[in-house]
Amino acid sequence: MTTLLVSTVGGHLTQLHSLVPRLPIGDRVWVTTESAQSKSLLAGEEVHYLHFPRARNIGDVARNAVAGIRHLPHRNVERVISTGANIALSVLPLYWARGVPCHFIESATRVAGPSESGRLLSRLPGMRLYTQHESWSDHKWAYHGTVLDGFQGVRTAPREVKRVVVTMGSAEGYPFRRPIERLLEILPPEVEVLWQTGWTDVSDLGIDARRSVPAHEMEAAMAEADVVIAHAGTGSTVTALMNGRVPLLLPRLKELGEHVDDHQSELAAMLEKRGLAMVRDAGSVTWDDVLEASSFRVETTSRTPFHLKP
């Protein structure tokens, strides 16, 4: 019997991939969208690719649902597990309607309550629902752990900053130029920078920027970097923590059209409180902030299994 693992690329895929060793699953098949990240992270795995769904676009949800009916396996699927986002709306109802147990693990980004995808899926009777924040768990949304388990930030002496990773994630339709323009002002020219800028157009800024970077290349770059500077996305944060770096986070703001809502500010505040991030405004971060960020490292401890509802 097979477990179907469903997730959109970016932070959602990073979370699900990091949870797999803690989940009680054997044979597995992935359903995601094609990108440098997914092709690298899932190399050697069985993967079915769907269309990249734009945020809150019902047409893309329907298009992927039709593709799921035609191309995804429907026999010998024991369970479906998803960390979202829109792709979960396309795939989970298909299997739920056939009586297959479906588990939706809300993103750790959602500090105060479920996402729109989570709220819609919660209307399906019998959908197994999980939050990664105990503060809003209840009889419907169970708390069985988080991708942030096992990380502890430790302060050390500042290091000389020679290498920096700047990563702005993969959010389609939401450019984020503020931090890039600001970092170009404050980073010394001799600092080596990996620029992963996502969907932001930086063609006029004279930098060697890449829309996406394969997962293993990004992990290696973060492990070697003196500082990781990122938008406040869960994927970027978890990847930095897994590679020993407490990231300097610059949250996207809804009022400036940088994201669909302000969940990044909520996540960043929670991470800073737990000692797992430094947080600054994208337009006013300073070189001193970068130097301070170099004085943190991450220690890891063992993680408990993530139990699924029966």
N, C-alpha and C positions, 0 to 999 in steps of 0.2 A: 504494500500500500504506500501511497505517495502523499507527501505534504506539499501543497502549493504555497509558495512564498511570493507575496504580491507587494510591489512598492514602486512609486515613481522615483526616478533618479534624484540625486542630491542628498539632502539630509535624511529623507525618509529611507532611502536605500542603505545609507551608512548605518542608521539605527537598526534596521532589520538584520543586516549582515553581522553587526556586533552582538546581537541578541541570540543568533543561531546556536552558538556553543552552549547557551543556557537553556535552550528549549528542548523538550522531549520529542525529537523528530529523528527519523532515519532517512529513507530515500526522499529526495526533494527535487522540485522543479521550480525555477524562478520565473516570475512574470514581471517585467519591468519595461523601461523605455531605453532605447539605444543611445549610448553616449560613450565618451572616452572613459568615464568613471565606471559605468556598468560593465563594459567590455573587459576592463582591467580587473575590477573587483571580482567578477564572476567567471574569470577564465577557468576553463575545465569543467564548469557546471552546465547542466541542461537549462537553457534559457529560452523563453518565448518573449519576443519584443512586440510591444504595442505602440501606437502613436503617442507622441508626447502631448499630454493634455494641458492646455492653458488653464490658469487659475480660474475657477468658477465658470467654466465654459461648458454648458450643458451639451452643446453639439459634439465636443470632443469626448465627453462621457459616453454619449450614445454611439459614436463611431467606434470606440474601443469595446463597448458591449457587443456590438455586432461582430467585430473581429474575434472577440472572446468566444462567442457562440460557434463560430466557424472553425477556429484554429486551436483553442486551448483543450487540453485533455479533460475529459469528463468521466472517464471510467477509472476505477481504482484510485480515486482521489479520496484520501482519508480525512483530511482537514485542510482548511485554507487559513493562512495567517497573513495579516497585512499591517503595515505601519502607515498606510495612506500614500499619497493624498487622493487626488481625483481618480486615480486609477483604481482605487479601492471601490469607488462607486460603480465602476464599470464591471468589475470582476466578482466581488463578494456576493451581490444579489443573484448572480447566475447560479452559484453553487448553493447558496441558502435556499433557493427555490427548489433544489433537488434534494434537500435534506442533509447536505454535507455540513458538518460543524464548521462555523466561520468565526474567526477570532480577529478583532480589530484592536490593535495596540495604538492608542493615541500618541502623537509625537510628543517628545519631552519639551518641545517648544511651547506647547499649550499649558502654561503655568496656572491659569485661572479657570479653565473650563475647556470643553471639547471644541474642536474645529467645526466648520460647516459640514465637512464630510462625516465627522464623528456624530454630529447631531442627526444627520439624515440616516445613517446606518443604525443608530440607536432606536429608530422607529420600527425596525424589523424584529418581530418577536423571536427570541432565542439567540439573537446575535450576542456572542461573547465579547464583552467590552472591558478594556483596561485603560487606566490612566497611569502615567508615570510620576504623578504627584499625589502624595497621600492627602494633601490638604483639601482636595475636592473629590476624593473617593467616596462612594456611597453604595447602596444596595445594587445599583446597576453597573457602576464603573468601579471595578476592582483594582486595588493597588497591589501588584506582586513584584515590584522592583522597577528599576530605571536603568537606562544606558549609562547613567552617570555613576552607578555603583562602582566602588573599588578605586576611585580617584581621590587623591588628596594633594592639594597645593602646598608646597613648602618654599619658604623664602630663603634665599642664599645670597652670596655676594654677587653684585652685578657683573656681567661679563662684557667684554668688548664686542660691540655689535658690528659684525662683518657681513652676515647673511640674514636676510629677512624674507619671509614668505608672506605675500599679500594675496588673500583669497576672498572673492566676493560671491562665491556660490554660483548657482545655476538658475535662479529665478527668472523665467522668461517674461518679458514685457515690463520689467521693472529695472530701469537703468539706475546706477549708483555711482555717479561721478564725484560726488563731494569728497569721499575719503581719498580717491585716487589723486585728485587735484591737490588736496592738502598734503598728502604724503610726498608728492613731488616737490613741494615747497620745503619740507623739513628733513627729508632723508638726504644725507650727504652723498655726493656723486660717487664716492669710492665704495659705498655699500652695495653688495650684490643682491639684487631683488628678483624673486620669481613673482611675476604679475599674472594672476589668474583673475580675469575681470568679468567673466560671464557674459551677459547680454549688454553690457555697457559699451557704447561706442567710444573708444579711446584712440581712434586712428589719427587724430590731430595732436596727440600729446607726446609723440616721439618716443614711446617706450615699446619694448618687446613684450607685448601682452598676448595672452592666450585665452580663448573663450573657455576651454576646459582642459584639464590635465588628467592623464590616467591615474587611477587610485594609487598604484604602487609608487609611481613617480612622486606624487604629492606626499605620500607618507615618508618617503626617503628624504625629500626636501625639508619637511617639517622636522624630522629627527636631527638633521644637520644644521638647521637654522638657529640663530641666536634669539630671534623673536618671530612669532607668528602673529600677524595682524589680519583680522577677519571681520566680515559682517557677522552679526550675531545669529548665525544659523546653526542648528544642531549638528549638522553633518560636519561643518568646518570645525566646530568646537570639539566634538567627540574625536575627530581625527587628530587634532592637535594634542588633546589629552592623552590619547593612546600612544602618541609618539613623544611623550615627556614634556610637552610645552603647555604652559598656562597662557592662553591666547589674550591678546589685547583686542577687545571687541568694540566695534563701531556699529551700533544698531541702525538699521533702516527705519525711517519714519514715514508713517502713513500720510501726514499732512504735507509732505514734500513729494508724494507720489512714488516713494521708494519701495513700498510694499502694500499688500492688501489691507493690513491692519498693523497694530503696534505690538504684536506678540514678540518681536525680537527684543524690544525694550524690557518686556516682562521677563523673558528668559535671561537676558544679560544681567538684570538686577539680581535674580535668584542665584545665578552662577557666581557673581561677585560676592554675594553674602556667604556662599559656601567655600569661598577661597579658590574657585576654579576659573576665574577670569579677572582681568582688569577691564574696566568699561570707561570709554570716553566718547565725547561727541565727535562725529565724523568730520565736522568742519573746523574743529578747534584742537584736535589732538596735537601734542607737541613732541619734539625730540626727547625732552626729559621723560615724557610718558613712555616712549620706546625704550629708553635706557632703564627705566624702572621695571618694565615688563621683562627685561633680560635677567632680572634677579629672582625669578620664580622657576621652579621645576615641579614635576609631578611624580609622586610615588603611587604605586598601584598595590592593591591588596586583592585577595581572592573574592570572587563574586558568587552569590548564591544562585541556584537554579531559578528560572522564571517559570513558575507553575501555570499551566493552562486550566481554565475552568473545565470541569467534566461535562 
